[in-house]
């Protein structure tokens, strides 16, 4: 399990909401962030690494932070 920071962005790129969640891997963190964002732009961070930035679900691929 990994701790992720989810940032919902305003139109000007500034954060309007920042929350912390724990997920199994990047995929589930991104999926949760997009659900929370409800169509707005979002960033997902794991520590100092930004693992996602956008507004749509990326294609499924191997996650950088998968469970060991």
PQR file with spaces between the fields and no chain letter, atoms N, CA, C, O and H, PARSE charges and radii, in Angstrom:
ATOM       1  N    UNK     1       0.840   -1.169    0.000 -0.4000 1.5000
ATOM       2  CA   UNK     1       0.000    0.000    0.000 -0.0000 2.0000
ATOM       3  C    UNK     1       0.896    1.246    0.000  0.5500 1.7000
ATOM       4  O    UNK     1       1.955    1.276    0.627 -0.5500 1.4000
ATOM       5  N    UNK     2       0.435    2.261   -0.719 -0.4000 1.5000
ATOM       6  CA   UNK     2       1.198    3.500   -0.850 -0.0000 2.0000
ATOM       7  C    UNK     2       0.300    4.695   -0.563  0.5500 1.7000
ATOM       8  O    UNK     2      -0.904    4.665   -0.819 -0.5500 1.4000
ATOM       9  H    UNK     2      -0.425    2.236   -1.229  0.4000 1.0000
ATOM      10  N    UNK     3       0.900    5.730   -0.034 -0.4000 1.5000
ATOM      11  CA   UNK     3       0.143    6.953    0.229 -0.0000 2.0000
ATOM      12  C    UNK     3       0.253    7.870   -0.981  0.5500 1.7000
ATOM      13  O    UNK     3       1.346    8.109   -1.495 -0.5500 1.4000
ATOM      14  H    UNK     3       1.878    5.754    0.174  0.4000 1.0000
ATOM      15  N    UNK     4      -0.876    8.377   -1.426 -0.4000 1.5000
ATOM      16  CA   UNK     4      -0.945    9.266   -2.587 -0.0000 2.0000
ATOM      17  C    UNK     4      -1.568   10.592   -2.185  0.5500 1.7000
ATOM      18  O    UNK     4      -2.447   10.651   -1.325 -0.5500 1.4000
ATOM      19  H    UNK     4      -1.764    8.183   -1.009  0.4000 1.0000
ATOM      20  N    UNK     5      -1.092   11.654   -2.826 -0.4000 1.5000
ATOM      21  CA   UNK     5      -1.705   12.961   -2.676 -0.0000 2.0000
ATOM      22  C    UNK     5      -2.449   13.256   -3.969  0.5500 1.7000
ATOM      23  O    UNK     5      -1.878   13.162   -5.056 -0.5500 1.4000
ATOM      24  H    UNK     5      -0.378   11.605   -3.524  0.4000 1.0000
ATOM      25  N    UNK     6      -3.711   13.609   -3.851 -0.4000 1.5000
ATOM      26  CA   UNK     6      -4.542   13.909   -5.010 -0.0000 2.0000
ATOM      27  C    UNK     6      -4.856   15.399   -4.987  0.5500 1.7000
ATOM      28  O    UNK     6      -5.319   15.933   -3.979 -0.5500 1.4000
ATOM      29  H    UNK     6      -4.174   13.685   -2.969  0.4000 1.0000
ATOM      30  N    UNK     7      -4.599   16.056   -6.100 -0.4000 1.5000
ATOM      31  CA   UNK     7      -4.863   17.495   -6.229 -0.0000 2.0000
ATOM      32  C    UNK     7      -5.863   17.730   -7.348  0.5500 1.7000
ATOM      33  O    UNK     7      -5.594   17.404   -8.504 -0.5500 1.4000
ATOM      34  H    UNK     7      -4.222   15.622   -6.919  0.4000 1.0000
ATOM      35  N    UNK     8      -7.012   18.292   -7.010 -0.4000 1.5000
ATOM      36  CA   UNK     8      -8.008   18.689   -8.002 -0.0000 2.0000
ATOM      37  C    UNK     8      -7.658   20.123   -8.383  0.5500 1.7000
ATOM      38  O    UNK     8      -7.481   20.971   -7.508 -0.5500 1.4000
ATOM      39  H    UNK     8      -7.231   18.556   -6.070  0.4000 1.0000
ATOM      40  N    UNK     9      -7.558   20.401   -9.687 -0.4000 1.5000
ATOM      41  CA   UNK     9      -7.058   21.688  -10.150 -0.0000 2.0000
ATOM      42  C    UNK     9      -8.169   22.595  -10.672  0.5500 1.7000
ATOM      43  O    UNK     9      -9.156   22.135  -11.247 -0.5500 1.4000
ATOM      44  H    UNK     9      -7.703   19.712  -10.397  0.4000 1.0000
ATOM      45  N    UNK    10      -7.981   23.884  -10.457 -0.4000 1.5000
ATOM      46  CA   UNK    10      -8.847   24.905  -11.042 -0.0000 2.0000
ATOM      47  C    UNK    10      -8.427   25.124  -12.498  0.5500 1.7000
ATOM      48  O    UNK    10      -7.418   24.582  -12.947 -0.5500 1.4000
ATOM      49  H    UNK    10      -7.179   24.257   -9.990  0.4000 1.0000
ATOM      50  N    UNK    11      -9.194   25.908  -13.215 -0.4000 1.5000
ATOM      51  CA   UNK    11      -8.885   26.199  -14.620 -0.0000 2.0000
ATOM      52  C    UNK    11      -7.531   26.881  -14.776  0.5500 1.7000
ATOM      53  O    UNK    11      -6.867   26.702  -15.797 -0.5500 1.4000
ATOM      54  H    UNK    11     -10.014   26.349  -12.850  0.4000 1.0000
ATOM      55  N    UNK    12      -7.103   27.672  -13.767 -0.4000 1.5000
ATOM      56  CA   UNK    12      -5.819   28.370  -13.849 -0.0000 2.0000
ATOM      57  C    UNK    12      -4.643   27.496  -13.403  0.5500 1.7000
ATOM      58  O    UNK    12      -3.505   27.965  -13.372 -0.5500 1.4000
ATOM      59  H    UNK    12      -7.643   27.819  -12.938  0.4000 1.0000
ATOM      60  N    UNK    13      -4.907   26.228  -13.057 -0.4000 1.5000
ATOM      61  CA   UNK    13      -3.843   25.302  -12.687 -0.0000 2.0000
ATOM      62  C    UNK    13      -3.537   25.237  -11.200  0.5500 1.7000
ATOM      63  O    UNK    13      -2.746   24.399  -10.765 -0.5500 1.4000
ATOM      64  H    UNK    13      -5.831   25.848  -13.082  0.4000 1.0000
ATOM      65  N    UNK    14      -4.154   26.111  -10.418 -0.4000 1.5000
ATOM      66  CA   UNK    14      -3.937   26.068   -8.973 -0.0000 2.0000
ATOM      67  C    UNK    14      -4.809   24.979   -8.348  0.5500 1.7000
ATOM      68  O    UNK    14      -5.860   24.626   -8.883 -0.5500 1.4000
ATOM      69  H    UNK    14      -4.796   26.791  -10.771  0.4000 1.0000
ATOM      70  N    UNK    15      -4.362   24.461   -7.224 -0.4000 1.5000
ATOM      71  CA   UNK    15      -5.117   23.421   -6.525 -0.0000 2.0000
ATOM      72  C    UNK    15      -6.365   24.002   -5.878  0.5500 1.7000
ATOM      73  O    UNK    15      -6.306   25.044   -5.224 -0.5500 1.4000
ATOM      74  H    UNK    15      -3.508   24.748   -6.790  0.4000 1.0000
ATOM      75  N    UNK    16      -7.491   23.328   -6.060 -0.4000 1.5000
ATOM      76  CA   UNK    16      -8.713   23.726   -5.365 -0.0000 2.0000
ATOM      77  C    UNK    16      -9.012   22.763   -4.224  0.5500 1.7000
ATOM      78  O    UNK    16      -9.727   23.113   -3.285 -0.5500 1.4000
ATOM      79  H    UNK    16      -7.539   22.482   -6.591  0.4000 1.0000
ATOM      80  N    UNK    17      -8.464   21.543   -4.303 -0.4000 1.5000
ATOM      81  CA   UNK    17      -8.635   20.548   -3.256 -0.0000 2.0000
ATOM      82  C    UNK    17      -7.413   19.653   -3.241  0.5500 1.7000
ATOM      83  O    UNK    17      -6.942   19.218   -4.292 -0.5500 1.4000
ATOM      84  H    UNK    17      -7.883   21.259   -5.066  0.4000 1.0000
ATOM      85  N    UNK    18      -6.900   19.379   -2.059 -0.4000 1.5000
ATOM      86  CA   UNK    18      -5.781   18.443   -1.900 -0.0000 2.0000
ATOM      87  C    UNK    18      -6.193   17.432   -0.840  0.5500 1.7000
ATOM      88  O    UNK    18      -6.621   17.805    0.253 -0.5500 1.4000
ATOM      89  H    UNK    18      -7.282   19.732   -1.205  0.4000 1.0000
ATOM      90  N    UNK    19      -6.063   16.149   -1.170 -0.4000 1.5000
ATOM      91  CA   UNK    19      -6.411   15.098   -0.220 -0.0000 2.0000
ATOM      92  C    UNK    19      -5.353   14.002   -0.256  0.5500 1.7000
ATOM      93  O    UNK    19      -4.625   13.863   -1.239 -0.5500 1.4000
ATOM      94  H    UNK    19      -5.717   15.846   -2.058  0.4000 1.0000
ATOM      95  N    UNK    20      -5.275   13.246    0.791 -0.4000 1.5000
ATOM      96  CA   UNK    20      -4.331   12.145    0.889 -0.0000 2.0000
ATOM      97  C    UNK    20      -5.115   10.845    0.999  0.5500 1.7000
ATOM      98  O    UNK    20      -6.079   10.753    1.759 -0.5500 1.4000
ATOM      99  H    UNK    20      -5.866   13.359    1.590  0.4000 1.0000
ATOM     100  N    UNK    21      -4.692    9.837    0.232 -0.4000 1.5000
ATOM     101  CA   UNK    21      -5.368    8.539    0.249 -0.0000 2.0000
ATOM     102  C    UNK    21      -4.333    7.432    0.163  0.5500 1.7000
ATOM     103  O    UNK    21      -3.213    7.659   -0.294 -0.5500 1.4000
ATOM     104  H    UNK    21      -3.908    9.912   -0.385  0.4000 1.0000
ATOM     105  N    UNK    22      -4.694    6.257    0.593 -0.4000 1.5000
ATOM     106  CA   UNK    22      -3.814    5.087    0.499 -0.0000 2.0000
ATOM     107  C    UNK    22      -4.423    4.123   -0.509  0.5500 1.7000
ATOM     108  O    UNK    22      -5.606    3.787   -0.441 -0.5500 1.4000
ATOM     109  H    UNK    22      -5.604    6.073    0.965  0.4000 1.0000
ATOM     110  N    UNK    23      -3.562    3.674   -1.472 -0.4000 1.5000
ATOM     111  CA   UNK    23      -4.017    2.752   -2.520 -0.0000 2.0000
ATOM     112  C    UNK    23      -2.973    1.675   -2.756  0.5500 1.7000
ATOM     113  O    UNK    23      -1.812    1.820   -2.375 -0.5500 1.4000
ATOM     114  H    UNK    23      -2.601    3.946   -1.527  0.4000 1.0000
ATOM     115  N    UNK    24      -3.403    0.599   -3.388 -0.4000 1.5000
ATOM     116  CA   UNK    24      -2.533   -0.520   -3.705 -0.0000 2.0000
ATOM     117  C    UNK    24      -1.461   -0.134   -4.725  0.5500 1.7000
ATOM     118  O    UNK    24      -0.309   -0.549   -4.602 -0.5500 1.4000
ATOM     119  H    UNK    24      -4.346    0.482   -3.698  0.4000 1.0000
ATOM     120  N    UNK    25      -1.842    0.668   -5.741 -0.4000 1.5000
ATOM     121  CA   UNK    25      -0.881    1.067   -6.775 -0.0000 2.0000
ATOM     122  C    UNK    25      -1.365    2.330   -7.484  0.5500 1.7000
ATOM     123  O    UNK    25      -2.422    2.869   -7.156 -0.5500 1.4000
ATOM     124  H    UNK    25      -2.778    1.006   -5.841  0.4000 1.0000
ATOM     125  N    UNK    26      -0.586    2.793   -8.452 -0.4000 1.5000
ATOM     126  CA   UNK    26      -0.889    4.023   -9.194 -0.0000 2.0000
ATOM     127  C    UNK    26      -2.251    3.959   -9.878  0.5500 1.7000
ATOM     128  O    UNK    26      -3.009    4.929   -9.849 -0.5500 1.4000
ATOM     129  H    UNK    26       0.272    2.355   -8.718  0.4000 1.0000
ATOM     130  N    UNK    27      -2.559    2.831  -10.487 -0.4000 1.5000
ATOM     131  CA   UNK    27      -3.803    2.695  -11.240 -0.0000 2.0000
ATOM     132  C    UNK    27      -5.012    3.013  -10.367  0.5500 1.7000
ATOM     133  O    UNK    27      -5.879    3.793  -10.761 -0.5500 1.4000
ATOM     134  H    UNK    27      -1.944    2.044  -10.511  0.4000 1.0000
ATOM     135  N    UNK    28      -5.069    2.417   -9.198 -0.4000 1.5000
ATOM     136  CA   UNK    28      -6.219    2.632   -8.322 -0.0000 2.0000
ATOM     137  C    UNK    28      -6.242    4.046   -7.753  0.5500 1.7000
ATOM     138  O    UNK    28      -7.316    4.604   -7.525 -0.5500 1.4000
ATOM     139  H    UNK    28      -4.365    1.783   -8.878  0.4000 1.0000
ATOM     140  N    UNK    29      -5.072    4.626   -7.524 -0.4000 1.5000
ATOM     141  CA   UNK    29      -5.012    6.008   -7.052 -0.0000 2.0000
ATOM     142  C    UNK    29      -5.539    6.963   -8.126  0.5500 1.7000
ATOM     143  O    UNK    29      -6.289    7.890   -7.819 -0.5500 1.4000
ATOM     144  H    UNK    29      -4.200    4.173   -7.709  0.4000 1.0000
ATOM     145  N    UNK    30      -5.151    6.738   -9.374 -0.4000 1.5000
ATOM     146  CA   UNK    30      -5.612    7.578  -10.486 -0.0000 2.0000
ATOM     147  C    UNK    30      -7.113    7.418  -10.680  0.5500 1.7000
ATOM     148  O    UNK    30      -7.828    8.402  -10.867 -0.5500 1.4000
ATOM     149  H    UNK    30      -4.543    5.985   -9.623  0.4000 1.0000
ATOM     150  N    UNK    31      -7.581    6.197  -10.635 -0.4000 1.5000
ATOM     151  CA   UNK    31      -9.013    5.935  -10.796 -0.0000 2.0000
ATOM     152  C    UNK    31      -9.828    6.647   -9.718  0.5500 1.7000
ATOM     153  O    UNK    31     -10.869    7.238  -10.006 -0.5500 1.4000
ATOM     154  H    UNK    31      -7.000    5.397  -10.483  0.4000 1.0000
ATOM     155  N    UNK    32      -9.355    6.587   -8.490 -0.4000 1.5000
ATOM     156  CA   UNK    32     -10.029    7.269   -7.384 -0.0000 2.0000
ATOM     157  C    UNK    32      -9.996    8.781   -7.566  0.5500 1.7000
ATOM     158  O    UNK    32     -10.987    9.465   -7.309 -0.5500 1.4000
ATOM     159  H    UNK    32      -8.509    6.107   -8.255  0.4000 1.0000
ATOM     160  N    UNK    33      -8.851    9.302   -8.011 -0.4000 1.5000
ATOM     161  CA   UNK    33      -8.701   10.746   -8.218 -0.0000 2.0000
ATOM     162  C    UNK    33      -9.662   11.249   -9.284  0.5500 1.7000
ATOM     163  O    UNK    33     -10.278   12.301   -9.118 -0.5500 1.4000
ATOM     164  H    UNK    33      -8.046    8.747   -8.220  0.4000 1.0000
ATOM     165  N    UNK    34      -9.793   10.511  -10.371 -0.4000 1.5000
ATOM     166  CA   UNK    34     -10.688   10.928  -11.456 -0.0000 2.0000
ATOM     167  C    UNK    34     -12.141   10.903  -11.017  0.5500 1.7000
ATOM     168  O    UNK    34     -12.925   11.764  -11.416 -0.5500 1.4000
ATOM     169  H    UNK    34      -9.292    9.656  -10.507  0.4000 1.0000
ATOM     170  N    UNK    35     -12.504    9.935  -10.207 -0.4000 1.5000
ATOM     171  CA   UNK    35     -13.860    9.875   -9.676 -0.0000 2.0000
ATOM     172  C    UNK    35     -14.124   11.085   -8.778  0.5500 1.7000
ATOM     173  O    UNK    35     -15.184   11.707   -8.851 -0.5500 1.4000
ATOM     174  H    UNK    35     -11.867    9.236   -9.882  0.4000 1.0000
ATOM     175  N    UNK    36     -13.152   11.404   -7.940 -0.4000 1.5000
ATOM     176  CA   UNK    36     -13.266   12.543   -7.041 -0.0000 2.0000
ATOM     177  C    UNK    36     -13.307   13.868   -7.805  0.5500 1.7000
ATOM     178  O    UNK    36     -14.034   14.784   -7.421 -0.5500 1.4000
ATOM     179  H    UNK    36     -12.291   10.899   -7.881  0.4000 1.0000
ATOM     180  N    UNK    37     -12.531   13.970   -8.883 -0.4000 1.5000
ATOM     181  CA   UNK    37     -12.423   15.208   -9.661 -0.0000 2.0000
ATOM     182  C    UNK    37     -13.678   15.506  -10.470  0.5500 1.7000
ATOM     183  O    UNK    37     -13.946   16.664  -10.790 -0.5500 1.4000
ATOM     184  H    UNK    37     -11.940   13.226   -9.195  0.4000 1.0000
ATOM     185  N    UNK    38     -14.445   14.481  -10.803 -0.4000 1.5000
ATOM     186  CA   UNK    38     -15.698   14.661  -11.542 -0.0000 2.0000
ATOM     187  C    UNK    38     -15.516   15.518  -12.810  0.5500 1.7000
ATOM     188  O    UNK    38     -16.269   16.464  -13.043 -0.5500 1.4000
ATOM     189  H    UNK    38     -14.227   13.541  -10.544  0.4000 1.0000
ATOM     190  N    UNK    39     -14.515   15.174  -13.613 -0.4000 1.5000
ATOM     191  CA   UNK    39     -14.307   15.846  -14.890 -0.0000 2.0000
ATOM     192  C    UNK    39     -13.307   16.990  -14.869  0.5500 1.7000
ATOM     193  O    UNK    39     -12.937   17.496  -15.929 -0.5500 1.4000
ATOM     194  H    UNK    39     -13.903   14.406  -13.423  0.4000 1.0000
ATOM     195  N    UNK    40     -12.863   17.410  -13.701 -0.4000 1.5000
ATOM     196  CA   UNK    40     -11.867   18.481  -13.608 -0.0000 2.0000
ATOM     197  C    UNK    40     -10.468   17.896  -13.761  0.5500 1.7000
ATOM     198  O    UNK    40     -10.270   16.689  -13.621 -0.5500 1.4000
ATOM     199  H    UNK    40     -13.163   16.999  -12.840  0.4000 1.0000
ATOM     200  N    UNK    41      -9.506   18.761  -14.047 -0.4000 1.5000
ATOM     201  CA   UNK    41      -8.114   18.327  -14.155 -0.0000 2.0000
ATOM     202  C    UNK    41      -7.623   17.879  -12.783  0.5500 1.7000
ATOM     203  O    UNK    41      -8.056   18.408  -11.758 -0.5500 1.4000
ATOM     204  H    UNK    41      -9.667   19.741  -14.161  0.4000 1.0000
ATOM     205  N    UNK    42      -6.726   16.912  -12.768 -0.4000 1.5000
ATOM     206  CA   UNK    42      -6.256   16.328  -11.512 -0.0000 2.0000
ATOM     207  C    UNK    42      -4.777   15.954  -11.625  0.5500 1.7000
ATOM     208  O    UNK    42      -4.286   15.636  -12.708 -0.5500 1.4000
ATOM     209  H    UNK    42      -6.375   16.483  -13.600  0.4000 1.0000
ATOM     210  N    UNK    43      -4.087   15.996  -10.503 -0.4000 1.5000
ATOM     211  CA   UNK    43      -2.726   15.477  -10.398 -0.0000 2.0000
ATOM     212  C    UNK    43      -2.702   14.459   -9.275  0.5500 1.7000
ATOM     213  O    UNK    43      -3.375   14.621   -8.257 -0.5500 1.4000
ATOM     214  H    UNK    43      -4.485   16.255   -9.623  0.4000 1.0000
ATOM     215  N    UNK    44      -1.909   13.395   -9.475 -0.4000 1.5000
ATOM     216  CA   UNK    44      -1.728   12.373   -8.444 -0.0000 2.0000
ATOM     217  C    UNK    44      -0.234   12.272   -8.170  0.5500 1.7000
ATOM     218  O    UNK    44       0.573   12.121   -9.087 -0.5500 1.4000
ATOM     219  H    UNK    44      -1.362   13.264  -10.302  0.4000 1.0000
ATOM     220  N    UNK    45       0.117   12.358   -6.893 -0.4000 1.5000
ATOM     221  CA   UNK    45       1.507   12.322   -6.458 -0.0000 2.0000
ATOM     222  C    UNK    45       1.722   11.156   -5.504  0.5500 1.7000
ATOM     223  O    UNK    45       0.859   10.847   -4.682 -0.5500 1.4000
ATOM     224  H    UNK    45      -0.538   12.480   -6.148  0.4000 1.0000
ATOM     225  N    UNK    46       2.867   10.519   -5.617 -0.4000 1.5000
ATOM     226  CA   UNK    46       3.308    9.507   -4.667 -0.0000 2.0000
ATOM     227  C    UNK    46       4.671    9.973   -4.179  0.5500 1.7000
ATOM     228  O    UNK    46       5.677    9.811   -4.870 -0.5500 1.4000
ATOM     229  H    UNK    46       3.568   10.770   -6.284  0.4000 1.0000
ATOM     230  N    UNK    47       4.698   10.553   -2.985 -0.4000 1.5000
ATOM     231  CA   UNK    47       5.925   11.178   -2.496 -0.0000 2.0000
ATOM     232  C    UNK    47       6.232   12.407   -3.337  0.5500 1.7000
ATOM     233  O    UNK    47       5.377   13.277   -3.507 -0.5500 1.4000
ATOM     234  H    UNK    47       3.881   10.685   -2.424  0.4000 1.0000
ATOM     235  N    UNK    48       7.446   12.480   -3.861 -0.4000 1.5000
ATOM     236  CA   UNK    48       7.838   13.628   -4.686 -0.0000 2.0000
ATOM     237  C    UNK    48       7.638   13.368   -6.178  0.5500 1.7000
ATOM     238  O    UNK    48       7.958   14.218   -7.009 -0.5500 1.4000
ATOM     239  H    UNK    48       8.140   11.773   -3.723  0.4000 1.0000
ATOM     240  N    UNK    49       7.107   12.193   -6.514 -0.4000 1.5000
ATOM     241  CA   UNK    49       6.905   11.828   -7.917 -0.0000 2.0000
ATOM     242  C    UNK    49       5.453   12.051   -8.340  0.5500 1.7000
ATOM     243  O    UNK    49       4.528   11.506   -7.738 -0.5500 1.4000
ATOM     244  H    UNK    49       6.847   11.502   -5.839  0.4000 1.0000
ATOM     245  N    UNK    50       5.271   12.858   -9.383 -0.4000 1.5000
ATOM     246  CA   UNK    50       3.937   13.018   -9.961 -0.0000 2.0000
ATOM     247  C    UNK    50       3.698   11.821  -10.866  0.5500 1.7000
ATOM     248  O    UNK    50       4.410   11.630  -11.852 -0.5500 1.4000
ATOM     249  H    UNK    50       6.023   13.301   -9.871  0.4000 1.0000
ATOM     250  N    UNK    51       2.696   11.015  -10.531 -0.4000 1.5000
ATOM     251  CA   UNK    51       2.431    9.796  -11.296 -0.0000 2.0000
ATOM     252  C    UNK    51       1.341    9.991  -12.341  0.5500 1.7000
ATOM     253  O    UNK    51       1.170    9.151  -13.224 -0.5500 1.4000
ATOM     254  H    UNK    51       2.118   11.170   -9.731  0.4000 1.0000
ATOM     255  N    UNK    52       0.596   11.108  -12.246 -0.4000 1.5000
ATOM     256  CA   UNK    52      -0.447   11.365  -13.229 -0.0000 2.0000
ATOM     257  C    UNK    52      -0.817   12.832  -13.222  0.5500 1.7000
ATOM     258  O    UNK    52      -0.842   13.478  -12.175 -0.5500 1.4000
ATOM     259  H    UNK    52       0.735   11.791  -11.529  0.4000 1.0000
ATOM     260  N    UNK    53      -1.104   13.354  -14.415 -0.4000 1.5000
ATOM     261  CA   UNK    53      -1.619   14.704  -14.572 -0.0000 2.0000
ATOM     262  C    UNK    53      -2.541   14.703  -15.779  0.5500 1.7000
ATOM     263  O    UNK    53      -2.113   14.360  -16.881 -0.5500 1.4000
ATOM     264  H    UNK    53      -1.084   12.829  -15.266  0.4000 1.0000
ATOM     265  N    UNK    54      -3.787   15.076  -15.593 -0.4000 1.5000
ATOM     266  CA   UNK    54      -4.724   15.102  -16.704 -0.0000 2.0000
ATOM     267  C    UNK    54      -6.155   15.043  -16.234  0.5500 1.7000
ATOM     268  O    UNK    54      -6.464   15.408  -15.099 -0.5500 1.4000
ATOM     269  H    UNK    54      -4.135   15.355  -14.698  0.4000 1.0000
ATOM     270  N    UNK    55      -7.025   14.585  -17.103 -0.4000 1.5000
ATOM     271  CA   UNK    55      -8.435   14.540  -16.777 -0.0000 2.0000
ATOM     272  C    UNK    55      -9.133   13.287  -17.264  0.5500 1.7000
ATOM     273  O    UNK    55     -10.342   13.144  -17.078 -0.5500 1.4000
ATOM     274  H    UNK    55      -6.775   14.288  -18.025  0.4000 1.0000
ATOM     275  N    UNK    56      -8.391   12.368  -17.888 -0.4000 1.5000
ATOM     276  CA   UNK    56      -8.978   11.122  -18.372 -0.0000 2.0000
ATOM     277  C    UNK    56      -8.115    9.947  -17.936  0.5500 1.7000
ATOM     278  O    UNK    56      -6.930   10.108  -17.642 -0.5500 1.4000
ATOM     279  H    UNK    56      -7.410   12.484  -18.039  0.4000 1.0000
ATOM     280  N    UNK    57      -8.712    8.780  -17.897 -0.4000 1.5000
ATOM     281  CA   UNK    57      -7.986    7.588  -17.461 -0.0000 2.0000
ATOM     282  C    UNK    57      -6.979    7.170  -18.529  0.5500 1.7000
ATOM     283  O    UNK    57      -7.347    6.971  -19.687 -0.5500 1.4000
ATOM     284  H    UNK    57      -9.675    8.649  -18.135  0.4000 1.0000
ATOM     285  N    UNK    58      -5.697    7.035  -18.140 -0.4000 1.5000
ATOM     286  CA   UNK    58      -4.690    6.574  -19.101 -0.0000 2.0000
ATOM     287  C    UNK    58      -4.864    5.079  -19.363  0.5500 1.7000
ATOM     288  O    UNK    58      -5.540    4.394  -18.595 -0.5500 1.4000
ATOM     289  H    UNK    58      -5.397    7.196  -17.200  0.4000 1.0000
ATOM     290  N    UNK    59      -4.262    4.565  -20.440 -0.4000 1.5000
ATOM     291  CA   UNK    59      -4.354    3.133  -20.706 -0.0000 2.0000
ATOM     292  C    UNK    59      -3.720    2.345  -19.563  0.5500 1.7000
ATOM     293  O    UNK    59      -2.766    2.813  -18.941 -0.5500 1.4000
ATOM     294  H    UNK    59      -3.713    5.122  -21.064  0.4000 1.0000
ATOM     295  N    UNK    60      -4.241    1.161  -19.285 -0.4000 1.5000
ATOM     296  CA   UNK    60      -3.705    0.318  -18.227 -0.0000 2.0000
ATOM     297  C    UNK    60      -2.297   -0.125  -18.604  0.5500 1.7000
ATOM     298  O    UNK    60      -2.057   -0.624  -19.703 -0.5500 1.4000
ATOM     299  H    UNK    60      -5.016    0.781  -19.790  0.4000 1.0000
ATOM     300  N    UNK    61      -1.378    0.068  -17.673 -0.4000 1.5000
ATOM     301  CA   UNK    61       0.012   -0.356  -17.868 -0.0000 2.0000
ATOM     302  C    UNK    61       0.561   -0.730  -16.510  0.5500 1.7000
ATOM     303  O    UNK    61      -0.089   -0.521  -15.485 -0.5500 1.4000
ATOM     304  H    UNK    61      -1.573    0.474  -16.780  0.4000 1.0000
ATOM     305  N    UNK    62       1.746   -1.278  -16.507 -0.4000 1.5000
ATOM     306  CA   UNK    62       2.365   -1.655  -15.241 -0.0000 2.0000
ATOM     307  C    UNK    62       2.543   -0.413  -14.371  0.5500 1.7000
ATOM     308  O    UNK    62       3.040    0.612  -14.838 -0.5500 1.4000
ATOM     309  H    UNK    62       2.273   -1.447  -17.340  0.4000 1.0000
ATOM     310  N    UNK    63       2.146   -0.507  -13.136 -0.4000 1.5000
ATOM     311  CA   UNK    63       2.250    0.627  -12.204 -0.0000 2.0000
ATOM     312  C    UNK    63       3.650    0.668  -11.605  0.5500 1.7000
ATOM     313  O    UNK    63       4.246   -0.367  -11.307 -0.5500 1.4000
ATOM     314  H    UNK    63       1.743   -1.339  -12.757  0.4000 1.0000
ATOM     315  N    UNK    64       4.159    1.882  -11.435 -0.4000 1.5000
ATOM     316  CA   UNK    64       5.476    2.072  -10.828 -0.0000 2.0000
ATOM     317  C    UNK    64       5.497    1.645   -9.373  0.5500 1.7000
ATOM     318  O    UNK    64       6.519    1.166   -8.883 -0.5500 1.4000
ATOM     319  H    UNK    64       3.675    2.722  -11.677  0.4000 1.0000
ATOM     320  N    UNK    65       4.383    1.812   -8.677 -0.4000 1.5000
ATOM     321  CA   UNK    65       4.343    1.561   -7.248 -0.0000 2.0000
ATOM     322  C    UNK    65       3.471    0.352   -6.924  0.5500 1.7000
ATOM     323  O    UNK    65       2.678    0.393   -5.983 -0.5500 1.4000
ATOM     324  H    UNK    65       3.552    2.201   -9.075  0.4000 1.0000
ATOM     325  N    UNK    66       3.612   -0.714   -7.693 -0.4000 1.5000
ATOM     326  CA   UNK    66       2.776   -1.888   -7.452 -0.0000 2.0000
ATOM     327  C    UNK    66       3.190   -2.568   -6.163  0.5500 1.7000
ATOM     328  O    UNK    66       4.322   -2.422   -5.703 -0.5500 1.4000
ATOM     329  H    UNK    66       4.256   -0.746   -8.457  0.4000 1.0000
ATOM     330  N    UNK    67       2.274   -3.302   -5.594 -0.4000 1.5000
ATOM     331  CA   UNK    67       2.554   -4.001   -4.329 -0.0000 2.0000
ATOM     332  C    UNK    67       3.628   -5.052   -4.531  0.5500 1.7000
ATOM     333  O    UNK    67       3.667   -5.724   -5.561 -0.5500 1.4000
ATOM     334  H    UNK    67       1.354   -3.421   -5.968  0.4000 1.0000
ATOM     335  N    UNK    68       4.479   -5.187   -3.564 -0.4000 1.5000
ATOM     336  CA   UNK    68       5.581   -6.157   -3.653 -0.0000 2.0000
ATOM     337  C    UNK    68       5.138   -7.520   -3.202  0.5500 1.7000
ATOM     338  O    UNK    68       5.931   -8.461   -3.209 -0.5500 1.4000
ATOM     339  H    UNK    68       4.447   -4.641   -2.727  0.4000 1.0000
